Amino acid sequence: MRRLRWTVPEREIPKHPIRDSAIIYAGFAVVIVVFSLATGGSVVRAAVTALLFYLAAMAWAVVSWRRRLRRGERS
């Protein structure tokens, strides 16, 4: 009887993982501001929301990448 494997293979770590994450999250922050402008929202509120999103996302990215890199060093 065959069994299915449900594990996801480890992907290789990019050369600049934190920089890549910063670029992606900055793009998302710009989308937040553009969406707010397109729907007639407040620019200041959108900018503050985008900044808070960016800071939270980058904090999470840095912590998760450091954890993954340390795990890779142990292996």
PECOR-V341643 format. One record per residue. N is the residue number from 0. OMEGA is omega as a letter, one per 20 degrees, with the letter a starting at -180 (none if undefined). Layout:
n=N omega=OMEGA
n=N omega=OMEGA
//
This chain:
n=0 omega=r
n=1 omega=r
n=2 omega=r
n=3 omega=r
n=4 omega=a
n=5 omega=r
n=6 omega=r
n=7 omega=a
n=8 omega=r
n=9 omega=r
n=10 omega=r
n=11 omega=a
n=12 omega=r
n=13 omega=a
n=14 omega=a
n=15 omega=a
n=16 omega=a
n=17 omega=r
n=18 omega=r
n=19 omega=r
n=20 omega=r
n=21 omega=r
n=22 omega=a
n=23 omega=a
n=24 omega=r
n=25 omega=r
n=26 omega=r
n=27 omega=r
n=28 omega=r
n=29 omega=r
n=30 omega=r
n=31 omega=a
n=32 omega=a
n=33 omega=r
n=34 omega=r
n=35 omega=r
n=36 omega=a
n=37 omega=a
n=38 omega=r
n=39 omega=a
n=40 omega=r
n=41 omega=r
n=42 omega=a
n=43 omega=r
n=44 omega=r
n=45 omega=r
n=46 omega=r
n=47 omega=r
n=48 omega=r
n=49 omega=r
n=50 omega=r
n=51 omega=r
n=52 omega=a
n=53 omega=a
n=54 omega=r
n=55 omega=a
n=56 omega=r
n=57 omega=r
n=58 omega=r
n=59 omega=a
n=60 omega=a
n=61 omega=a
n=62 omega=a
n=63 omega=r
n=64 omega=r
n=65 omega=r
n=66 omega=a
n=67 omega=r
n=68 omega=r
n=69 omega=r
n=70 omega=r
n=71 omega=r
n=72 omega=a
n=73 omega=a
n=74 omega=none
//
